[in-house]
Amino acid sequence: MNKLKIILRVMIYVFSWSFLSGSPLLGASENMAPNPSFEFGASKSSVPGGWRYQQNFISPDATGDAFGTWESDGFKGRRSISITEGRWFSASQWGCQVRGVEANTYYLFSLQTKRDSNTGWLPKVRLFDQSRVINVKKSGSYQYFEFLFYSGPVKGSTELSMIVYKKPSKIWFDDLRLVKFTVKPQTPCFNERIDNSKIYFSWSVPENGQALMYEVQIYPEGSKSPEFIWEGIAENYYRGPVLNPGKYSWKVEAYSGRVLLAESKLQPFEVVAGEKEFPVGISGLPPGKAREAIISGFNWVFMPADPLPYLAAGMRIISPVPSSAICYLYDEPEQSGVLPRAVREKHGLAKQADPEKPTAITVYDPDRYLEYAGTADILMVDPYPVPVRPLKSVPEAVLAARAVRGGEPVWAIIQAFDWKEFSPEAAREGIARLPTPAEVKAMAYLAIAAGAKGLVFYTGGQPKVYQSNLFRELKKLAVELRKQNGFLTFPSGESRIEPPFYILEKKIPGKGICRLVVNSEPEPARFGAELIEAYGVRLQRIKTP
């Protein structure tokens, strides 16, 4: 995409004038290891916070040059810890207390470690009185290791130790992660209504390199025995059977070999014929991320090339190729000089080939919405405001497009990229950065409050998006939006603005009035008696009289 002229125009323009909040990602687990990258501690003692060093704990009377060091560099951050063991028959360890342990539970432990020599005994990690050898044989560079531990009867707190022993060598440890091994359903979400022809079960577990087996069990309402059971290896999704309309529950179990590591709680959902599904899409995915995106909560994926290899994963595809579910005609035709007449002609050809398949275009310039309003089934808008324009430019673009569409759907493309990658001018001016997760979430809900009938998050294919926490937060947001499918797809609704708030209200039979309130400003503001935080989002159910 050539955005140079656009960003320059934006820069000139700018410089001339809980109900939903914070819901955790399904499957995300909190790191139980204290100070896992050893970044914090008491400088006077030169010991990282939460940790202690014990020298020669096997032979307390031994003397020698074994010592533990809080290092001044690390695998990624500024710090790590190391042990230099200088005697043949002694052992030293760094240790800490781990709290919040549950009995009879599996935990996943991982770390980065390296050594200064190819000789010497291998280090160990000890947890729940179980030891695992860290098979770090090569020297000079960090290696990643992970292990499964079973807590057994241990409950409350326990000791985690990193041990070097018996033969002279130096070992470094960094980026520890200890998480409870859980498996959690993602889609269908809790009480989600889902089309019986589009049932894709997906779940999440802590990121790991284990070869896992999963079992999905589907229960009709009121039954104690599953109607369907599916088993599969490695993939975190299952394309389900066509179920008869009705209410069901499902759960998933995770196995390593024959050992049950974790099982989820039953997750209720309802199957209906032809249920609408609010589009939550993503664009700009690098190779290998499309499958991860769809099993994480996104139900539409932009693919620039033939999507056939991905269709087996249950993806709904927006693409210019015939095998896609939506035919994407043009990206910003007004910026590349493609006239509305040419867009309409391409739309007509697509309809001749498949009358049932929707067509879509994206238009950037609000002044040109009217010209392209009738050229495709779906009009997408992409304001991309961060960091030079206020976030309210997103709902303003949606409202402007809706005003010329006569009730036809408008989707919003939400910025999840850094302008620096597209514009050298933006990079030189120092105005480019990634949107924060709070900004992305606010832009999404502001678009919805303004009446958008679908969302697509555009990452630009930038590696920094996937290396930062933004992609993780995008996946959280996709799951969150899917949970609100009933509210988002209910056809009627009233959008209004009470600055700085954008508000959408819907009167839903059996649920009363549901109201979405989004703060468009980076400062807290009061909505009636409630103080809503900067870029805050509220979805409230108001009882009917």
Disulfide bonds with the S-S distance in Angstrom:
none
